Amino acid sequence: MELIKLYPECKDNIWGGTKLKEKYGKATDKDIVAESWELSYHKDGPTKTADGKTLQEVLSAEELGENCKGFPFFPMLVKLIDAKQDLSVQVHPSDEYALKNENSFGKTEMWYIVEADEGAGIYLGFKKNVTQEEYEKAIENHTLTELLNFFEVKAGECYFIPSGTIHAIAKGCLICEIQQNSNLTYRVYDYGRKDKNGNERELHVEKALKVTNLHKYEYTPMDIKTEQGALLGCSRYFTTTLVDVAGEKTLLKDKGSFKCVTCVNGAGTINGEKLSLGDSYLITAGEGEILLKGDMRLIMAEVRKYYVGIDLGGTFIKGGIVDDLGNIVCSDKVPTESDKGADKVAENIATLAQKLMGVLGLKKDDVEGLGM
């Protein structure tokens, strides 16, 4: 088995719309489809196969790949999200906090904007550094959104949201979300909205206050091309690539990771199987090629490992981020400055490593190691 069509779990959150059902082919009896969980091992909405089995029931560890074996949980979750109304202002905790207090992963995530109405956007992080007191006061006074960045968005843009970053998807956005395998959300502000039973939806302010990053958020779009396509986002839990197909394109399988592909524009075939707008397939880890045909745009998610490589020269220290397939993802250099002593050289190595990780948005825990 090397190719599995995925049948997602559909969620009817009150803020959702009908595009996923009417345009993106989600077969469900729900009137509203706010989210479709395209690739999910999560108990709150496991993805099914054509015969109704879960992925846990049909996939072996080898078919998921070597890079998945070190995780206590399946590492990622892929969704399509249709926001007809504003989502709550919310935050997700870090792994450290979540594993200690919730027996769950935290959640780092990224958003690829599939569609956006004119003027639609997202709230993402604080405009400036804020104090805990300012944060609490804004929550109490229902003025929290005044402290947040609002980015108008358009189709094709991508945003990376580290755990601890306060955020919200505003109405008019259709998004492909790749995230850690977690359903842990701390709602901070929900516009006084009521659920189906007429009760205001639960907030989690006390927990949110403990995990929110209060520093100014700065957005830096990634601009890195690989053989597969444009790199959109990286973490130890997921690597996301934009794959454009115009005619034919070949994807190479590898033993390190499965690949999940979701069609967000156009249509075509994958190894001869029909691939329509909104469809997702899982490609198992292993050897071989996958042939894509058509005129379409795919979001591809996989699990890669990253290493920092350093070459210490007399004039320059050269470095790069290398993935587990041996690809140099990015590179740079800094002066060695050996005349200023060993401590200065070590400082420059650390500076270069941090700079390289910053290009990909990687944290220390996302990198397997440093090699000289």
C-alpha positions as CSV (number, residue, x, y, z in Angstrom):
1,M,0.0,0.0,0.0
2,E,1.6,3.3,-1.0
3,L,-1.3,5.6,-1.7
4,I,-4.4,6.1,0.5
5,K,-7.2,8.5,-0.2
6,L,-8.2,10.2,3.0
7,Y,-11.8,10.6,4.2
8,P,-11.8,13.5,6.7
9,E,-13.8,14.1,9.9
10,C,-16.0,17.2,9.4
11,K,-16.7,19.6,12.3
12,D,-19.7,21.9,12.5
13,N,-18.4,24.7,14.7
14,I,-20.8,27.6,14.9
15,W,-18.5,30.0,13.0
16,G,-18.2,27.7,9.9
17,G,-19.7,28.0,6.4
18,T,-20.6,25.8,3.5
19,K,-17.7,26.1,1.1
20,L,-16.0,22.9,2.2
21,K,-19.2,21.0,1.4
22,E,-20.3,22.8,-1.7
23,K,-17.0,23.6,-3.4
24,Y,-14.3,21.3,-1.8
25,G,-16.3,18.0,-2.0
26,K,-16.7,17.2,1.7
27,A,-19.4,14.5,1.8
28,T,-21.3,15.0,5.1
29,D,-24.9,15.4,6.3
30,K,-23.8,18.4,8.4
31,D,-25.3,21.7,7.2
32,I,-22.2,23.6,8.3
33,V,-18.6,22.4,7.8
34,A,-16.2,24.6,9.7
35,E,-13.3,22.2,9.6
36,S,-12.4,19.0,7.8
37,W,-9.6,17.1,9.5
38,E,-7.8,15.8,6.4
39,L,-5.0,13.9,8.2
40,S,-5.8,13.1,11.7
41,Y,-4.8,10.4,14.2
42,H,-6.5,12.4,17.0
43,K,-9.3,10.8,19.0
44,D,-11.5,13.8,18.5
45,G,-11.7,13.2,14.8
46,P,-9.7,10.4,13.2
47,T,-9.4,10.3,9.4
48,K,-10.8,7.3,7.8
49,T,-9.9,5.2,4.7
50,A,-12.3,4.1,1.9
51,D,-13.3,1.0,3.9
52,G,-14.1,3.0,7.0
53,K,-11.0,2.1,9.0
54,T,-8.8,4.6,10.8
55,L,-5.2,5.2,9.7
56,Q,-4.1,3.6,13.0
57,E,-5.7,0.4,11.8
58,V,-4.1,0.2,8.4
59,L,-0.7,1.8,8.6
60,S,2.5,0.3,10.1
61,A,5.3,2.3,11.7
62,E,7.5,1.6,8.6
63,E,4.8,3.1,6.4
64,L,4.8,6.3,8.5
65,G,8.6,6.5,8.3
66,E,11.6,6.5,10.5
67,N,11.2,10.1,11.5
68,C,7.9,9.4,13.2
69,K,9.2,6.7,15.5
70,G,10.6,9.1,18.1
71,F,7.3,10.8,18.9
72,P,5.0,9.7,21.8
73,F,2.0,10.7,19.6
74,F,1.5,11.0,15.8
75,P,3.2,14.3,15.1
76,M,0.8,16.3,13.0
77,L,-2.8,17.2,12.0
78,V,-3.9,18.7,8.7
79,K,-7.1,20.7,8.4
80,L,-9.1,22.7,6.0
81,I,-10.9,25.6,7.7
82,D,-13.8,27.7,6.4
83,A,-14.4,30.8,8.6
84,K,-17.8,32.3,7.7
85,Q,-17.7,34.1,11.0
86,D,-14.8,35.2,13.2
87,L,-13.1,32.5,15.3
88,S,-12.4,33.2,18.9
89,V,-9.2,35.0,20.0
90,Q,-7.2,32.1,21.4
91,V,-3.7,30.8,22.2
92,H,-2.2,27.3,22.3
93,P,0.3,26.2,25.0
94,S,3.9,25.0,24.5
95,D,4.7,21.3,24.6
96,E,6.4,21.8,28.0
97,Y,3.2,23.3,29.6
98,A,0.8,21.0,27.8
99,L,2.6,17.7,28.6
100,K,2.9,18.7,32.2
101,N,-0.7,20.0,32.7
102,E,-2.8,18.5,29.9
103,N,-1.2,15.2,28.9
104,S,-1.1,16.5,25.4
105,F,1.2,18.1,22.9
106,G,1.0,21.9,22.8
107,K,0.3,23.4,19.4
108,T,2.5,25.2,16.9
109,E,0.7,25.6,13.6
110,M,0.8,27.3,10.2
111,W,-1.8,28.7,7.9
112,Y,-1.8,28.6,4.1
113,I,-4.5,31.0,2.8
114,V,-6.5,29.1,0.2
115,E,-9.2,31.8,-0.3
116,A,-9.9,35.2,1.2
117,D,-12.8,37.6,0.7
118,E,-11.8,41.3,0.1
119,G,-10.7,42.8,3.4
120,A,-10.6,39.4,5.2
121,G,-7.7,38.8,7.6
122,I,-6.2,37.3,10.7
123,Y,-5.2,38.6,14.1
124,L,-1.7,37.5,14.9
125,G,0.4,38.5,17.9
126,F,0.7,41.8,19.8
127,K,1.5,45.0,18.0
128,K,4.1,45.8,20.7
129,N,5.4,44.3,23.9
130,V,2.6,44.3,26.5
131,T,2.6,43.7,30.2
132,Q,0.6,41.0,32.0
133,E,-1.5,43.8,33.5
134,E,-2.2,45.3,30.1
135,Y,-3.2,41.9,28.8
136,E,-5.5,41.2,31.6
137,K,-7.1,44.6,31.5
138,A,-7.8,44.3,27.7
139,I,-9.5,40.9,28.3
140,E,-11.7,42.4,31.1
141,N,-12.6,45.4,29.0
142,H,-13.2,43.4,25.8
143,T,-10.6,45.5,24.0
144,L,-8.1,42.7,23.3
145,T,-8.2,42.9,19.5
146,E,-7.0,46.6,19.8
147,L,-3.7,45.2,21.0
148,L,-3.3,42.7,18.2
149,N,-1.9,42.9,14.7
150,F,-4.5,42.5,12.0
151,F,-3.1,41.3,8.7
152,E,-5.3,41.5,5.6
153,V,-4.6,38.3,3.7
154,K,-4.9,37.0,0.2
155,A,-4.7,33.6,-1.4
156,G,-1.3,32.1,-1.5
157,E,0.1,33.7,1.6
158,C,1.4,31.6,4.5
159,Y,1.7,32.4,8.2
160,F,3.6,30.5,11.0
161,I,2.1,30.6,14.5
162,P,4.4,29.3,17.2
163,S,2.8,28.1,20.4
164,G,2.1,30.9,22.8
165,T,1.2,33.3,20.0
166,I,-2.3,34.9,20.5
167,H,-4.3,34.7,17.3
168,A,-7.7,34.5,15.5
169,I,-8.9,33.8,12.0
170,A,-11.4,36.5,11.0
171,K,-14.4,35.9,8.8
172,G,-14.0,35.4,5.1
173,C,-10.9,33.2,5.2
174,L,-10.5,29.6,3.9
175,I,-7.3,28.1,5.2
176,C,-5.3,25.0,5.1
177,E,-3.8,24.5,8.6
178,I,-0.9,22.2,9.4
179,Q,-0.4,21.8,13.1
180,Q,0.9,19.6,15.8
181,N,-1.4,16.7,16.7
182,S,-3.3,18.5,19.4
183,N,-6.9,19.8,19.9
184,L,-5.8,22.0,22.9
185,T,-7.1,25.6,22.6
186,Y,-7.4,28.2,25.3
187,R,-10.1,30.6,24.3
188,V,-9.4,34.2,25.5
189,Y,-12.2,36.2,23.9
190,D,-15.3,35.1,21.9
191,Y,-17.3,38.2,21.3
192,G,-19.9,37.1,23.8
193,R,-21.0,34.4,21.4
194,K,-23.5,31.7,22.5
195,D,-23.5,28.0,21.6
196,K,-26.4,26.0,20.2
197,N,-27.9,25.8,23.7
198,G,-27.9,29.5,24.2
199,N,-24.9,29.5,26.6
200,E,-21.8,31.6,26.2
201,R,-18.9,29.5,25.1
202,E,-16.4,28.6,27.7
203,L,-13.3,30.8,28.1
204,H,-9.9,29.7,29.4
205,V,-8.5,33.0,30.5
206,E,-6.5,31.8,33.6
207,K,-4.6,29.2,31.5
208,A,-4.1,31.6,28.6
209,L,-2.5,34.1,30.9
210,K,0.1,31.5,31.8
211,V,1.1,30.6,28.3
212,T,0.8,33.7,26.1
213,N,3.9,35.3,24.6
214,L,3.6,39.0,25.5
215,H,6.3,40.2,23.1
216,K,5.7,42.1,19.9
217,Y,5.0,39.7,17.0
218,E,7.0,40.2,13.8
219,Y,6.0,38.3,10.6
220,T,8.7,37.3,8.2
221,P,7.6,35.3,5.1
222,M,9.7,32.4,4.1
223,D,11.3,32.5,0.6
224,I,13.0,29.1,0.1
225,K,12.7,26.9,-3.0
226,T,13.4,23.1,-3.0
227,E,13.3,20.5,-5.7
228,Q,9.7,19.6,-4.6
229,G,8.5,23.2,-4.5
230,A,8.3,26.3,-2.2
231,L,9.0,25.6,1.5
232,L,6.2,27.1,3.6
233,G,7.0,26.2,7.2
234,C,9.2,23.9,9.3
235,S,9.2,22.4,12.8
236,R,10.2,19.1,14.2
237,Y,6.5,18.0,13.9
238,F,5.9,19.0,10.2
239,T,7.5,20.4,7.1
240,T,5.1,22.0,4.6
241,T,5.8,22.5,0.9
242,L,3.8,24.1,-1.8
243,V,3.8,21.9,-4.9
244,D,2.6,23.3,-8.2
245,V,1.8,20.9,-11.0
246,A,1.5,22.1,-14.6
247,G,1.5,19.0,-16.8
248,E,3.5,16.4,-14.9
249,K,5.6,16.3,-11.8
250,T,7.2,13.4,-9.9
251,L,7.5,13.1,-6.1
252,L,10.2,10.9,-4.7
253,K,9.2,8.7,-1.8
254,D,11.7,8.1,1.0
255,K,11.9,6.0,4.1
256,G,12.1,8.9,6.5
257,S,8.5,10.1,6.2
258,F,5.1,9.7,4.7
259,K,3.7,12.6,2.7
260,C,0.2,14.0,2.9
261,V,-0.9,16.0,-0.2
262,T,-4.0,18.2,-0.2
263,C,-5.3,19.8,-3.4
264,V,-6.1,23.5,-2.7
265,N,-6.4,24.6,-6.4
266,G,-7.2,22.9,-9.7
267,A,-7.4,19.2,-10.2
268,G,-5.5,16.3,-11.7
269,T,-4.4,12.7,-10.9
270,I,-2.0,11.1,-8.5
271,N,-0.6,7.8,-9.8
272,G,-3.6,7.7,-12.1
273,E,-6.1,8.2,-9.2
274,K,-8.5,11.2,-9.5
275,L,-7.3,14.2,-7.4
276,S,-10.1,16.8,-7.1
277,L,-10.2,20.1,-5.3
278,G,-10.2,19.5,-1.6
279,D,-9.0,15.9,-1.8
280,S,-6.2,14.6,0.3
281,Y,-4.0,11.5,-0.1
282,L,-1.4,9.9,2.1
283,I,1.7,8.6,0.4
284,T,3.4,6.0,2.6
285,A,7.1,6.1,3.4
286,G,9.4,3.8,1.3
287,E,11.0,3.8,-2.1
288,G,9.6,4.7,-5.5
289,E,8.0,7.6,-7.4
290,I,4.6,9.2,-7.3
291,L,3.4,10.7,-10.6
292,L,1.3,13.8,-10.5
293,K,-0.6,15.0,-13.6
294,G,-2.8,18.0,-14.2
295,D,-3.0,21.7,-13.4
296,M,-3.2,22.0,-9.6
297,R,-1.7,23.3,-6.4
298,L,-1.0,20.9,-3.6
299,I,0.0,21.5,0.1
300,M,2.4,18.7,1.1
301,A,3.1,17.9,4.7
302,E,5.8,15.5,5.9
303,V,8.1,14.9,8.9
304,R,11.7,15.9,8.3
305,K,14.7,16.1,10.6
306,Y,17.1,19.1,10.5
307,Y,20.8,19.5,11.4
308,V,23.1,22.5,11.6
309,G,26.3,22.0,9.7
310,I,29.3,24.3,10.4
311,D,32.5,24.7,8.3
312,L,35.2,26.6,10.3
313,G,37.5,28.5,7.9
314,G,40.3,31.0,8.5
315,T,38.3,33.9,7.1
316,F,34.7,32.8,7.3
317,I,32.6,30.4,9.2
318,K,30.2,28.8,6.7
319,G,27.0,27.0,7.8
320,G,23.8,25.5,6.6
321,I,20.7,23.7,7.6
322,V,20.6,20.2,6.2
323,D,17.6,17.8,6.3
324,D,17.7,14.1,6.8
325,L,17.7,13.5,3.0
326,G,21.0,15.4,2.7
327,N,19.5,18.5,1.1
328,I,21.0,21.9,2.1
329,V,17.9,23.9,2.9
330,C,19.6,27.2,3.5
331,S,23.2,28.5,4.1
332,D,25.1,31.6,5.2
333,K,28.4,32.7,6.5
334,V,29.9,35.1,9.1
335,P,33.5,36.3,9.7
336,T,35.6,33.9,11.8
337,E,37.5,36.7,13.7
338,S,40.0,34.2,15.0
339,D,42.4,37.1,16.0
340,K,39.9,38.0,18.8
341,G,40.2,34.6,20.5
342,A,38.4,31.3,20.8
343,D,35.5,32.8,22.7
344,K,34.7,35.2,19.9
345,V,34.9,32.3,17.3
346,A,32.5,30.3,19.5
347,E,30.2,33.3,19.8
348,N,30.2,33.7,16.0
349,I,29.4,30.0,15.5
350,A,26.4,30.3,17.8
351,T,25.3,33.5,16.1
352,L,25.4,31.8,12.7
353,A,23.5,28.8,14.0
354,Q,20.8,31.0,15.4
355,K,20.6,33.0,12.2
356,L,20.2,29.9,10.1
357,M,17.5,28.4,12.4
358,G,15.7,31.8,12.2
359,V,15.5,31.7,8.4
360,L,13.4,28.5,8.8
361,G,11.6,29.5,11.9
362,L,13.2,26.6,13.8
363,K,13.7,26.5,17.5
364,K,16.5,24.7,19.4
365,D,14.3,21.7,20.0
366,D,13.5,21.4,16.3
367,V,17.1,20.7,15.4
368,E,18.6,17.2,15.9
369,G,22.2,18.4,16.3
370,L,25.1,20.5,15.2
371,G,28.0,19.1,13.3
372,M,31.4,20.7,12.5
